[in-house]
Amino acid sequence: MLSSRVHKISAGVACLVAAFAGATVSTAAGADSTADVPSYQEFAASTYVDVDGAYVVNGDEALSTKGDLKKFYERLVGPESTPTDGLIVNTVNGADDKWSATQAANLTYCVSTRFGTRHADVVAAMNAGAGLWEAATSKINFVHVPAQDGKCTTRNNSVVFSVEPVATSQYIARAFFPSSPKRQRNVLIDDSIWTSGTWEPGDILGHELGHALGFRHEHTRPESGTCFEDNNWRPLTPYDSSSIMHYPQCNGGSADLEFQSSDAAGARTLYGS
Ligand SMILES: [Zn+2]
């Protein structure tokens, strides 16, 4: 059950990444052939559109508009310089994608009551995932606001983000970045989170909250040798194949998606200790 589940996750990720991975790797390497580069139309047509209309890229990251998707595509196929230097932070136009110190200390969220009988389990898993980053530095503080759970959507301006259920076979959970507009700031969780084998729900949500803090997939770094996404990031620590932000199925070193000391160090580098 575990292996089939992991294989399913892997296949889903590969499906979203492989469509253009070859193209970007050859572009980065300066290869002369662009025959494998999909057109924007082909790329857009192959991109999964989520229940809320967002485009899901890199497995579990959401983009709100067609304009964002076009920019993402252009960065992907454009000229790139590979950083040589784990945890890495997303960059937008070269600047770190992070919360202000004030906001990082008060990242409020609601957990939708639409989780029904699983609501308490989601609350506990969110606490576990948030706790990983909060233990790394006192500068990061996630705050559950139960009073908002009954109206927990991206339209609720009383919280920074919402945690909502979704039914999809495309991913287990999905998140956003600090630069994401409010209408896209949610963590969506599929029921498969409860049957993900050695990936504990708290660790899966720890990974998603890593994105919410601005951290990118560790496996996009050249050292992984696979699962390349793009170069719009800045290294915070040396490469760590066991990072919680590294998919195990991308030559990862931690099969159970555990939080590492390198993740804590990276969080302190970005937000202070
Ligand atoms: Zn991810």
Residues whose N, C-alpha, C, O or C-beta is under 5 A from the ligand:
A	BS01	ZN	D60
